[in-house]
Amino acid sequence: MTVQNETAQSGVVLTDSAAAKAKALLDQEGRDDMALRIEVQPGGCAGLRYQLYFDDRTLDGDIITEFGGVKLAVDRMSAPYMKGAKIDFVDSIEKQGFTIDNPNATGSCACGDSFN
């Protein structure tokens, strides 16, 4: 496993606020052995959906990039769908959570849970 620093070989960028939130969640659990994993899986009404979760596994072909002390893992099957994507964390009165801005998504469903 090769860890890239702040230069996403996968093309995915984790913003400073997303990295800080992920690190805070990991620190709260006392876990420094996990990475934030982004996957693209079949499903949802538009055809593909994102899965964003903490993972202690390293899969063959993973592209690992470190942002602000947090490892971001992208599996080799998801990487082409995620190239150029930006993962952010929004904390406003209207919305709180991780967001994914993906230039590869040509459309999405009304609920925003899946894309194509």
N, CA, C and O atoms as a Tinker XYZ file with bonds, in Angstrom:
   464  protein
     1  N      0.845000   -1.179000    0.000000    73     2
     2  CA     0.000000    0.000000    0.000000    64     1     3
     3  C      0.886000    1.237000    0.000000    63     2     4     5
     4  O      1.712000    1.419000    0.894000    81     3
     5  N      0.715000    2.060000   -0.979000    73     3     6
     6  CA     1.440000    3.314000   -1.070000    64     5     7
     7  C      0.496000    4.438000   -0.683000    63     6     8     9
     8  O     -0.616000    4.536000   -1.203000    81     7
     9  N      0.942000    5.277000    0.223000    73     7    10
    10  CA     0.125000    6.404000    0.651000    64     9    11
    11  C      0.658000    7.662000   -0.013000    63    10    12    13
    12  O      1.825000    8.016000    0.155000    81    11
    13  N     -0.194000    8.331000   -0.761000    73    11    14
    14  CA     0.141000    9.600000   -1.396000    64    13    15
    15  C     -0.237000   10.707000   -0.413000    63    14    16    17
    16  O     -1.238000   10.588000    0.294000    81    15
    17  N      0.543000   11.768000   -0.362000    73    15    18
    18  CA     0.219000   12.893000    0.509000    64    17    19
    19  C     -0.356000   14.046000   -0.291000    63    18    20    21
    20  O      0.330000   14.659000   -1.108000    81    19
    21  N     -1.640000   14.334000   -0.040000    73    19    22
    22  CA    -2.322000   15.502000   -0.579000    64    21    23
    23  C     -2.370000   15.562000   -2.106000    63    22    24    25
    24  O     -2.893000   16.533000   -2.651000    81    23
    25  N     -1.851000   14.576000   -2.806000    73    23    26
    26  CA    -1.960000   14.540000   -4.253000    64    25    27
    27  C     -2.674000   13.256000   -4.605000    63    26    28    29
    28  O     -2.077000   12.179000   -4.590000    81    27
    29  N     -3.909000   13.363000   -4.910000    73    27    30
    30  CA    -4.749000   12.190000   -5.091000    64    29    31
    31  C     -4.482000   11.524000   -6.428000    63    30    32    33
    32  O     -4.895000   12.022000   -7.476000    81    31
    33  N     -3.791000   10.400000   -6.384000    73    31    34
    34  CA    -3.570000    9.617000   -7.587000    64    33    35
    35  C     -4.918000    9.154000   -8.133000    63    34    36    37
    36  O     -5.082000    8.972000   -9.339000    81    35
    37  N     -5.879000    8.967000   -7.229000    73    35    38
    38  CA    -7.221000    8.560000   -7.633000    64    37    39
    39  C     -7.975000    9.718000   -8.258000    63    38    40    41
    40  O     -8.987000    9.513000   -8.928000    81    39
    41  N     -7.484000   10.947000   -8.043000    73    39    42
    42  CA    -8.175000   12.118000   -8.553000    64    41    43
    43  C     -9.236000   12.635000   -7.610000    63    42    44    45
    44  O     -9.899000   13.625000   -7.918000    81    43
    45  N     -9.417000   11.989000   -6.462000    73    43    46
    46  CA   -10.419000   12.416000   -5.477000    64    45    47
    47  C     -9.746000   13.337000   -4.472000    63    46    48    49
    48  O     -8.632000   13.072000   -4.019000    81    47
    49  N    -10.431000   14.418000   -4.130000    73    47    50
    50  CA    -9.911000   15.384000   -3.166000    64    49    51
    51  C    -10.811000   15.396000   -1.937000    63    50    52    53
    52  O    -12.036000   15.431000   -2.048000    81    51
    53  N    -10.195000   15.366000   -0.785000    73    51    54
    54  CA   -10.891000   15.509000    0.492000    64    53    55
    55  C    -10.586000   16.918000    0.990000    63    54    56    57
    56  O     -9.426000   17.246000    1.242000    81    55
    57  N    -11.616000   17.755000    1.134000    73    55    58
    58  CA   -11.382000   19.137000    1.567000    64    57    59
    59  C    -10.874000   19.160000    3.003000    63    58    60    61
    60  O    -10.961000   18.167000    3.725000    81    59
    61  N    -10.343000   20.311000    3.401000    73    59    62
    62  CA    -9.841000   20.461000    4.767000    64    61    63
    63  C    -10.940000   20.220000    5.796000    63    62    64    65
    64  O    -10.700000   19.585000    6.823000    81    63
    65  N    -12.151000   20.725000    5.526000    73    63    66
    66  CA   -13.239000   20.550000    6.500000    64    65    67
    67  C    -13.678000   19.086000    6.571000    63    66    68    69
    68  O    -14.016000   18.600000    7.650000    81    67
    69  N    -13.679000   18.382000    5.446000    73    67    70
    70  CA   -14.034000   16.958000    5.457000    64    69    71
    71  C    -12.964000   16.143000    6.174000    63    70    72    73
    72  O    -13.281000   15.236000    6.944000    81    71
    73  N    -11.705000   16.463000    5.921000    73    71    74
    74  CA   -10.613000   15.757000    6.592000    64    73    75
    75  C    -10.663000   16.001000    8.098000    63    74    76    77
    76  O    -10.469000   15.074000    8.885000    81    75
    77  N    -10.922000   17.245000    8.502000    73    75    78
    78  CA   -10.992000   17.579000    9.931000    64    77    79
    79  C    -12.147000   16.834000   10.606000    63    78    80    81
    80  O    -11.985000   16.327000   11.716000    81    79
    81  N    -13.308000   16.763000    9.950000    73    79    82
    82  CA   -14.460000   16.064000   10.529000    64    81    83
    83  C    -14.180000   14.571000   10.630000    63    82    84    85
    84  O    -14.465000   13.955000   11.657000    81    83
    85  N    -13.620000   13.979000    9.565000    73    83    86
    86  CA   -13.301000   12.543000    9.594000    64    85    87
    87  C    -12.283000   12.248000   10.684000    63    86    88    89
    88  O    -12.414000   11.259000   11.406000    81    87
    89  N    -11.261000   13.105000   10.809000    73    87    90
    90  CA   -10.239000   12.906000   11.851000    64    89    91
    91  C    -10.852000   13.024000   13.239000    63    90    92    93
    92  O    -10.524000   12.243000   14.132000    81    91
    93  N    -11.741000   13.995000   13.424000    73    91    94
    94  CA   -12.399000   14.160000   14.725000    64    93    95
    95  C    -13.225000   12.918000   15.076000    63    94    96    97
    96  O    -13.215000   12.473000   16.224000    81    95
    97  N    -13.937000   12.358000   14.096000    73    95    98
    98  CA   -14.735000   11.148000   14.347000    64    97    99
    99  C    -13.846000    9.963000   14.689000    63    98   100   101
   100  O    -14.169000    9.181000   15.584000    81    99
   101  N    -12.733000    9.824000   13.985000    73    99   102
   102  CA   -11.799000    8.732000   14.279000    64   101   103
   103  C    -11.146000    8.914000   15.641000    63   102   104   105
   104  O    -11.002000    7.953000   16.396000    81   103
   105  N    -10.750000   10.152000   15.960000    73   103   106
   106  CA   -10.139000   10.442000   17.264000    64   105   107
   107  C    -11.116000   10.159000   18.399000    63   106   108   109
   108  O    -10.733000    9.642000   19.448000    81   107
   109  N    -12.373000   10.502000   18.177000    73   107   110
   110  CA   -13.416000   10.273000   19.187000    64   109   111
   111  C    -13.540000    8.783000   19.507000    63   110   112   113
   112  O    -13.807000    8.413000   20.650000    81   111
   113  N    -13.348000    7.939000   18.512000    73   111   114
   114  CA   -13.437000    6.488000   18.693000    64   113   115
   115  C    -12.092000    5.878000   19.067000    63   114   116   117
   116  O    -12.003000    4.679000   19.331000    81   115
   117  N    -11.038000    6.706000   19.091000    73   115   118
   118  CA    -9.710000    6.195000   19.413000    64   117   119
   119  C     -9.158000    5.272000   18.335000    63   118   120   121
   120  O     -8.416000    4.337000   18.636000    81   119
   121  N     -9.514000    5.526000   17.089000    73   119   122
   122  CA    -9.084000    4.664000   15.980000    64   121   123
   123  C     -8.145000    5.433000   15.057000    63   122   124   125
   124  O     -8.516000    6.463000   14.495000    81   123
   125  N     -6.942000    4.927000   14.911000    73   123   126
   126  CA    -6.030000    5.507000   13.928000    64   125   127
   127  C     -5.669000    4.472000   12.865000    63   126   128   129
   128  O     -4.769000    4.681000   12.051000    81   127
   129  N     -6.392000    3.353000   12.892000    73   127   130
   130  CA    -6.127000    2.250000   11.968000    64   129   131
   131  C     -7.148000    2.189000   10.827000    63   130   132   133
   132  O     -7.168000    1.223000   10.065000    81   131
   133  N     -7.983000    3.203000   10.711000    73   131   134
   134  CA    -9.038000    3.173000    9.706000    64   133   135
   135  C     -8.856000    4.281000    8.680000    63   134   136   137
   136  O     -8.285000    5.334000    8.964000    81   135
   137  N     -9.357000    4.013000    7.483000    73   135   138
   138  CA    -9.365000    5.000000    6.411000    64   137   139
   139  C    -10.807000    5.335000    6.077000    63   138   140   141
   140  O    -11.708000    4.528000    6.308000    81   139
   141  N    -11.024000    6.512000    5.538000    73   139   142
   142  CA   -12.327000    6.881000    5.000000    64   141   143
   143  C    -12.368000    6.304000    3.591000    63   142   144   145
   144  O    -11.543000    6.664000    2.751000    81   143
   145  N    -13.320000    5.411000    3.323000    73   143   146
   146  CA   -13.402000    4.746000    2.028000    64   145   147
   147  C    -14.586000    5.292000    1.243000    63   146   148   149
   148  O    -15.688000    5.434000    1.772000    81   147
   149  N    -14.339000    5.596000   -0.034000    73   147   150
   150  CA   -15.404000    5.987000   -0.960000    64   149   151
   151  C    -15.492000    4.905000   -2.030000    63   150   152   153
   152  O    -14.492000    4.534000   -2.644000    81   151
   153  N    -16.707000    4.407000   -2.238000    73   151   154
   154  CA   -16.954000    3.377000   -3.241000    64   153   155
   155  C    -18.120000    3.800000   -4.122000    63   154   156   157
   156  O    -18.998000    4.559000   -3.711000    81   155
   157  N    -18.101000    3.294000   -5.325000    73   155   158
   158  CA   -19.237000    3.434000   -6.215000    64   157   159
   159  C    -19.797000    2.034000   -6.421000    63   158   160   161
   160  O    -19.067000    1.115000   -6.791000    81   159
   161  N    -21.089000    1.877000   -6.181000    73   159   162
   162  CA   -21.735000    0.579000   -6.310000    64   161   163
   163  C    -22.972000    0.698000   -7.187000    63   162   164   165
   164  O    -23.593000    1.758000   -7.252000    81   163
   165  N    -23.330000   -0.397000   -7.866000    73   163   166
   166  CA   -24.585000   -0.380000   -8.615000    64   165   167
   167  C    -25.756000   -0.205000   -7.663000    63   166   168   169
   168  O    -25.746000   -0.738000   -6.553000    81   167
   169  N    -26.758000    0.533000   -8.092000    73   167   170
   170  CA   -27.948000    0.692000   -7.259000    64   169   171
   171  C    -28.523000    2.085000   -7.338000    63   170   172   173
   172  O    -28.007000    2.948000   -8.048000    81   171
   173  N    -29.582000    2.292000   -6.613000    73   171   174
   174  CA   -30.268000    3.572000   -6.625000    64   173   175
   175  C    -31.074000    3.730000   -7.901000    63   174   176   177
   176  O    -30.908000    2.952000   -8.841000    81   175
   177  N    -31.922000    4.702000   -7.943000    73   175   178
   178  CA   -32.804000    4.863000   -9.098000    64   177   179
   179  C    -32.081000    5.430000  -10.316000    63   178   180   181
   180  O    -32.622000    5.361000  -11.420000    81   179
   181  N    -30.872000    5.990000  -10.160000    73   179   182
   182  CA   -30.139000    6.518000  -11.309000    64   181   183
   183  C    -29.053000    5.551000  -11.797000    63   182   184   185
   184  O    -28.388000    5.831000  -12.794000    81   183
   185  N    -28.866000    4.422000  -11.111000    73   183   186
   186  CA   -27.929000    3.413000  -11.595000    64   185   187
   187  C    -26.711000    3.168000  -10.733000    63   186   188   189
   188  O    -26.292000    2.021000  -10.580000    81   187
   189  N    -26.125000    4.219000  -10.161000    73   187   190
   190  CA   -24.940000    4.080000   -9.313000    64   189   191
   191  C    -25.148000    4.869000   -8.031000    63   190   192   193
   192  O    -25.851000    5.879000   -8.019000    81   191
   193  N    -24.534000    4.402000   -6.955000    73   191   194
   194  CA   -24.629000    5.146000   -5.701000    64   193   195
   195  C    -23.291000    5.127000   -4.988000    63   194   196   197
   196  O    -22.468000    4.237000   -5.201000    81   195
   197  N    -23.088000    6.123000   -4.138000    73   195   198
   198  CA   -21.866000    6.244000   -3.354000    64   197   199
   199  C    -22.022000    5.516000   -2.024000    63   198   200   201
   200  O    -23.107000    5.465000   -1.446000    81   199
   201  N    -20.923000    4.962000   -1.559000    73   199   202
   202  CA   -20.828000    4.458000   -0.202000    64   201   203
   203  C    -19.618000    5.149000    0.415000    63   202   204   205
   204  O    -18.515000    5.056000   -0.124000    81   203
   205  N    -19.806000    5.830000    1.521000    73   203   206
   206  CA   -18.734000    6.532000    2.217000    64   205   207
   207  C    -18.742000    6.032000    3.653000    63   206   208   209
   208  O    -19.719000    6.221000    4.379000    81   207
   209  N    -17.643000    5.390000    4.062000    73   207   210
   210  CA   -17.599000    4.802000    5.403000    64   209   211
   211  C    -16.158000    4.609000    5.856000    63   210   212   213
   212  O    -15.230000    4.669000    5.049000    81   211
   213  N    -15.981000    4.378000    7.151000    73   211   214
   214  CA   -14.670000    4.085000    7.697000    64   213   215
   215  C    -14.397000    2.597000    7.543000    63   214   216   217
   216  O    -15.277000    1.768000    7.774000    81   215
   217  N    -13.172000    2.265000    7.153000    73   215   218
   218  CA   -12.818000    0.883000    6.855000    64   217   219
   219  C    -11.430000    0.584000    7.398000    63   218   220   221
   220  O    -10.503000    1.376000    7.230000    81   219
   221  N    -11.294000   -0.565000    8.050000    73   219   222
   222  CA    -9.973000   -0.962000    8.548000    64   221   223
   223  C     -9.296000   -1.962000    7.615000    63   222   224   225
   224  O     -8.211000   -2.459000    7.920000    81   223
   225  N     -9.932000   -2.262000    6.475000    73   223   226
   226  CA    -9.343000   -3.184000    5.505000    64   225   227
   227  C     -8.538000   -2.420000    4.459000    63   226   228   229
   228  O     -8.783000   -1.244000    4.190000    81   227
   229  N     -7.576000   -3.122000    3.884000    73   227   230
   230  CA    -6.867000   -2.629000    2.716000    64   229   231
   231  C     -7.116000   -3.639000    1.615000    63   230   232   233
   232  O     -6.745000   -4.806000    1.741000    81   231
   233  N     -7.743000   -3.194000    0.534000    73   231   234
   234  CA    -8.065000   -4.078000   -0.573000    64   233   235
   235  C     -6.978000   -4.020000   -1.633000    63   234   236   237
   236  O     -6.324000   -2.992000   -1.806000    81   235
   237  N     -6.788000   -5.117000   -2.336000    73   235   238
   238  CA    -5.807000   -5.173000   -3.407000    64   237   239
   239  C     -6.154000   -4.118000   -4.461000    63   238   240   241
   240  O     -7.277000   -4.090000   -4.963000    81   239
   241  N     -5.216000   -3.270000   -4.789000    73   239   242
   242  CA    -5.448000   -2.231000   -5.787000    64   241   243
   243  C     -5.971000   -0.923000   -5.224000    63   242   244   245
   244  O     -6.234000    0.011000   -5.982000    81   243
   245  N     -6.131000   -0.836000   -3.894000    73   243   246
   246  CA    -6.581000    0.424000   -3.293000    64   245   247
   247  C     -5.625000    1.564000   -3.623000    63   246   248   249
   248  O     -4.407000    1.388000   -3.670000    81   247
   249  N     -6.200000    2.719000   -3.848000    73   247   250
   250  CA    -5.420000    3.945000   -3.983000    64   249   251
   251  C     -5.661000    4.721000   -2.696000    63   250   252   253
   252  O     -6.780000    5.151000   -2.416000    81   251
   253  N     -4.600000    4.896000   -1.919000    73   251   254
   254  CA    -4.699000    5.550000   -0.615000    64   253   255
   255  C     -4.030000    6.914000   -0.704000    63   254   256   257
   256  O     -2.877000    7.028000   -1.121000    81   255
   257  N     -4.759000    7.935000   -0.310000    73   255   258
   258  CA    -4.233000    9.298000   -0.290000    64   257   259
   259  C     -4.486000    9.858000    1.096000    63   258   260   261
   260  O     -5.540000    9.621000    1.687000    81   259
   261  N     -3.516000   10.605000    1.617000    73   259   262
   262  CA    -3.691000   11.183000    2.948000    64   261   263
   263  C     -3.965000   12.681000    2.851000    63   262   264   265
   264  O     -3.267000   13.421000    2.158000    81   263
   265  N     -5.001000   13.099000    3.568000    73   263   266
   266  CA    -5.399000   14.502000    3.638000    64   265   267
   267  C     -5.545000   14.882000    5.099000    63   266   268   269
   268  O     -6.413000   14.346000    5.788000    81   267
   269  N     -4.722000   15.788000    5.586000    73   267   270
   270  CA    -4.847000   16.279000    6.953000    64   269   271
   271  C     -4.833000   15.185000    8.002000    63   270   272   273
   272  O     -5.551000   15.271000    8.999000    81   271
   273  N     -4.026000   14.163000    7.791000    73   271   274
   274  CA    -3.922000   13.079000    8.761000    64   273   275
   275  C     -4.968000   11.990000    8.612000    63   274   276   277
   276  O     -5.019000   11.069000    9.427000    81   275
   277  N     -5.811000   12.079000    7.576000    73   275   278
   278  CA    -6.848000   11.072000    7.328000    64   277   279
   279  C     -6.542000   10.385000    6.008000    63   278   280   281
   280  O     -6.294000   11.041000    4.996000    81   279
   281  N     -6.561000    9.063000    6.027000    73   279   282
   282  CA    -6.351000    8.306000    4.798000    64   281   283
   283  C     -7.682000    8.166000    4.078000    63   282   284   285
   284  O     -8.696000    7.814000    4.682000    81   283
   285  N     -7.666000    8.446000    2.777000    73   283   286
   286  CA    -8.829000    8.267000    1.914000    64   285   287
   287  C     -8.525000    7.096000    0.990000    63   286   288   289
   288  O     -7.539000    7.121000    0.253000    81   287
   289  N     -9.374000    6.069000    1.029000    73   287   290
   290  CA    -9.184000    4.872000    0.216000    64   289   291
   291  C    -10.208000    4.841000   -0.911000    63   290   292   293
   292  O    -11.399000    5.062000   -0.694000    81   291
   293  N     -9.724000    4.564000   -2.115000    73   291   294
   294  CA   -10.589000    4.381000   -3.282000    64   293   295
   295  C    -10.172000    3.060000   -3.924000    63   294   296   297
   296  O     -9.004000    2.873000   -4.265000    81   295
   297  N    -11.127000    2.148000   -4.088000    73   295   298
   298  CA   -10.779000    0.873000   -4.718000    64   297   299
   299  C    -10.612000    1.076000   -6.220000    63   298   300   301
   300  O    -11.123000    2.044000   -6.783000    81   299
   301  N     -9.904000    0.173000   -6.855000    73   299   302
   302  CA    -9.563000    0.356000   -8.273000    64   301   303
   303  C    -10.773000    0.332000   -9.196000    63   302   304   305
   304  O    -10.720000    0.909000  -10.282000    81   303
   305  N    -11.861000   -0.319000   -8.797000    73   303   306
   306  CA   -13.059000   -0.333000   -9.632000    64   305   307
   307  C    -13.816000    0.993000   -9.548000    63   306   308   309
   308  O    -14.444000    1.411000  -10.521000    81   307
   309  N    -13.760000    1.650000   -8.402000    73   307   310
   310  CA   -14.469000    2.919000   -8.214000    64   309   311
   311  C    -13.694000    4.117000   -8.734000    63   310   312   313
   312  O    -14.291000    5.138000   -9.076000    81   311
   313  N    -12.372000    4.008000   -8.798000    73   311   314
   314  CA   -11.514000    5.142000   -9.147000    64   313   315
   315  C    -11.916000    5.838000  -10.450000    63   314   316   317
   316  O    -11.955000    7.068000  -10.470000    81   315
   317  N    -12.219000    5.114000  -11.549000    73   315   318
   318  CA   -12.593000    5.825000  -12.780000    64   317   319
   319  C    -13.863000    6.667000  -12.640000    63   318   320   321
   320  O    -13.993000    7.701000  -13.295000    81   319
   321  N    -14.789000    6.236000  -11.798000    73   319   322
   322  CA   -16.036000    6.978000  -11.591000    64   321   323
   323  C    -15.827000    8.200000  -10.697000    63   322   324   325
   324  O    -16.642000    9.123000  -10.697000    81   323
   325  N    -14.728000    8.202000   -9.934000    73   323   326
   326  CA   -14.510000    9.242000   -8.934000    64   325   327
   327  C    -13.458000   10.273000   -9.321000    63   326   328   329
   328  O    -13.250000   11.236000   -8.583000    81   327
   329  N    -12.790000   10.097000  -10.460000    73   327   330
   330  CA   -11.711000   11.007000  -10.850000    64   329   331
   331  C    -12.227000   12.441000  -10.941000    63   330   332   333
   332  O    -13.169000   12.727000  -11.679000    81   331
   333  N    -11.601000   13.331000  -10.186000    73   331   334
   334  CA   -11.991000   14.736000  -10.178000    64   333   335
   335  C    -13.034000   15.081000   -9.127000    63   334   336   337
   336  O    -13.429000   16.240000   -9.003000    81   335
   337  N    -13.487000   14.085000   -8.367000    73   335   338
   338  CA   -14.527000   14.326000   -7.355000    64   337   339
   339  C    -13.946000   15.020000   -6.127000    63   338   340   341
   340  O    -12.766000   14.876000   -5.804000    81   339
   341  N    -14.803000   15.768000   -5.459000    73   339   342
   342  CA   -14.415000   16.465000   -4.232000    64   341   343
   343  C    -15.383000   16.069000   -3.121000    63   342   344   345
   344  O    -16.600000   16.195000   -3.263000    81   343
   345  N    -14.816000   15.587000   -2.011000    73   343   346
   346  CA   -15.616000   15.244000   -0.837000    64   345   347
   347  C    -15.452000   16.371000    0.165000    63   346   348   349
   348  O    -14.336000   16.729000    0.539000    81   347
   349  N    -16.569000   16.922000    0.594000    73   347   350
   350  CA   -16.562000   18.057000    1.516000    64   349   351
   351  C    -17.439000   17.712000    2.716000    63   350   352   353
   352  O    -18.193000   16.739000    2.689000    81   351
   353  N    -17.330000   18.518000    3.761000    73   351   354
   354  CA   -18.228000   18.392000    4.905000    64   353   355
   355  C    -18.915000   19.727000    5.091000    63   354   356   357
   356  O    -18.263000   20.761000    5.236000    81   355
   357  N    -20.246000   19.697000    5.085000    73   355   358
   358  CA   -21.057000   20.904000    5.222000    64   357   359
   359  C    -21.723000   20.890000    6.595000    63   358   360   361
   360  O    -22.285000   19.879000    7.017000    81   359
   361  N    -21.651000   22.015000    7.277000    73   359   362
   362  CA   -22.309000   22.148000    8.575000    64   361   363
   363  C    -23.006000   23.496000    8.600000    63   362   364   365
   364  O    -22.437000   24.506000    9.016000    81   363
   365  N    -24.250000   23.488000    8.147000    73   363   366
   366  CA   -25.028000   24.724000    8.115000    64   365   367
   367  C    -26.375000   24.475000    8.783000    63   366   368   369
   368  O    -26.679000   23.352000    9.185000    81   367
   369  N    -27.157000   25.502000    8.893000    73   367   370
   370  CA   -28.470000   25.367000    9.515000    64   369   371
   371  C    -29.385000   24.478000    8.668000    63   370   372   373
   372  O    -30.294000   23.834000    9.191000    81   371
   373  N    -29.137000   24.449000    7.363000    73   371   374
   374  CA   -29.991000   23.680000    6.462000    64   373   375
   375  C    -29.553000   22.230000    6.312000    63   374   376   377
   376  O    -30.374000   21.350000    6.053000    81   375
   377  N    -28.254000   21.984000    6.477000    73   375   378
   378  CA   -27.738000   20.666000    6.146000    64   377   379
   379  C    -26.444000   20.393000    6.890000    63   378   380   381
   380  O    -25.632000   21.297000    7.085000    81   379
   381  N    -26.251000   19.146000    7.307000    73   379   382
   382  CA   -24.990000   18.741000    7.918000    64   381   383
   383  C    -24.625000   17.370000    7.383000    63   382   384   385
   384  O    -25.451000   16.457000    7.378000    81   383
   385  N    -23.395000   17.229000    6.935000    73   383   386
   386  CA   -22.925000   15.932000    6.477000    64   385   387
   387  C    -21.899000   16.049000    5.374000    63   386   388   389
   388  O    -21.568000   17.141000    4.914000    81   387
   389  N    -21.406000   14.897000    4.962000    73   387   390
   390  CA   -20.441000   14.836000    3.872000    64   389   391
   391  C    -21.178000   14.994000    2.550000    63   390   392   393
   392  O    -22.265000   14.446000    2.361000    81   391
   393  N    -20.578000   15.745000    1.643000    73   391   394
   394  CA   -21.136000   15.919000    0.309000    64   393   395
   395  C    -20.094000   15.475000   -0.715000    63   394   396   397
   396  O    -18.892000   15.533000   -0.456000    81   395
   397  N    -20.563000   15.035000   -1.871000    73   395   398
   398  CA   -19.675000   14.595000   -2.935000    64   397   399
   399  C    -20.033000   15.361000   -4.196000    63   398   400   401
   400  O    -21.156000   15.277000   -4.693000    81   399
   401  N    -19.068000   16.107000   -4.704000    73   399   402
   402  CA   -19.235000   16.830000   -5.958000    64   401   403
   403  C    -18.421000   16.066000   -6.998000    63   402   404   405
   404  O    -17.190000   16.091000   -6.974000    81   403
   405  N    -19.114000   15.389000   -7.910000    73   403   406
   406  CA   -18.471000   14.505000   -8.868000    64   405   407
   407  C    -18.743000   14.990000  -10.294000    63   406   408   409
   408  O    -19.881000   14.943000  -10.761000    81   407
   409  N    -17.691000   15.457000  -10.990000    73   407   410
   410  CA   -17.897000   15.931000  -12.359000    64   409   411
   411  C    -18.238000   14.807000  -13.340000    63   410   412   413
   412  O    -18.669000   15.085000  -14.459000    81   411
   413  N    -18.054000   13.551000  -12.946000    73   411   414
   414  CA   -18.366000   12.420000  -13.816000    64   413   415
   415  C    -19.849000   12.071000  -13.820000    63   414   416   417
   416  O    -20.314000   11.346000  -14.698000    81   415
   417  N    -20.590000   12.582000  -12.845000    73   415   418
   418  CA   -22.022000   12.293000  -12.758000    64   417   419
   419  C    -22.752000   13.139000  -13.790000    63   418   420   421
   420  O    -22.732000   14.368000  -13.731000    81   419
   421  N    -23.399000   12.460000  -14.741000    73   419   422
   422  CA   -24.123000   13.188000  -15.784000    64   421   423
   423  C    -25.560000   13.468000  -15.382000    63   422   424   425
   424  O    -26.243000   14.277000  -16.010000    81   423
   425  N    -26.014000   12.800000  -14.339000    73   423   426
   426  CA   -27.379000   13.022000  -13.836000    64   425   427
   427  C    -27.509000   12.375000  -12.492000    63   426   428   429
   428  O    -26.681000   11.552000  -12.103000    81   427
   429  N    -28.545000   12.742000  -11.779000    73   427   430
   430  CA   -28.801000   12.142000  -10.473000    64   429   431
   431  C    -30.306000   11.994000  -10.293000    63   430   432   433
   432  O    -31.100000   12.543000  -11.058000    81   431
   433  N    -30.673000   11.247000   -9.274000    73   431   434
   434  CA   -32.098000   11.062000   -9.005000    64   433   435
   435  C    -32.616000   12.235000   -8.171000    63   434   436   437
   436  O    -31.837000   13.048000   -7.673000    81   435
   437  N    -33.900000   12.308000   -8.031000    73   435   438
   438  CA   -34.518000   13.416000   -7.291000    64   437   439
   439  C    -34.102000   13.433000   -5.824000    63   438   440   441
   440  O    -33.967000   14.500000   -5.224000    81   439
   441  N    -33.898000   12.240000   -5.246000    73   439   442
   442  CA   -33.534000   12.191000   -3.830000    64   441   443
   443  C    -32.047000   12.470000   -3.617000    63   442   444   445
   444  O    -31.620000   12.669000   -2.480000    81   443
   445  N    -31.241000   12.488000   -4.698000    73   443   446
   446  CA   -29.817000   12.803000   -4.579000    64   445   447
   447  C    -28.989000   11.657000   -4.067000    63   446   448   449
   448  O    -27.816000   11.845000   -3.744000    81   447
   449  N    -29.569000   10.456000   -3.982000    73   447   450
   450  CA   -28.848000    9.314000   -3.432000    64   449   451
   451  C    -28.050000    8.551000   -4.471000    63   450   452   453
   452  O    -27.146000    7.796000   -4.114000    81   451
   453  N    -28.358000    8.728000   -5.743000    73   451   454
   454  CA   -27.630000    7.991000   -6.769000    64   453   455
   455  C    -27.385000    8.865000   -7.976000    63   454   456   457
   456  O    -27.951000    9.951000   -8.102000    81   455
   457  N    -26.521000    8.371000   -8.877000    73   455   458
   458  CA   -26.126000    9.154000  -10.046000    64   457   459
   459  C    -25.895000    8.224000  -11.229000    63   458   460   461
   460  O    -25.892000    7.000000  -11.093000    81   459
   461  N    -25.703000    8.838000  -12.393000    73   459   462
   462  CA   -25.317000    8.071000  -13.571000    64   461   463
   463  C    -24.295000    8.869000  -14.366000    63   462   464
   464  O    -23.828000    8.408000  -15.408000    81   463
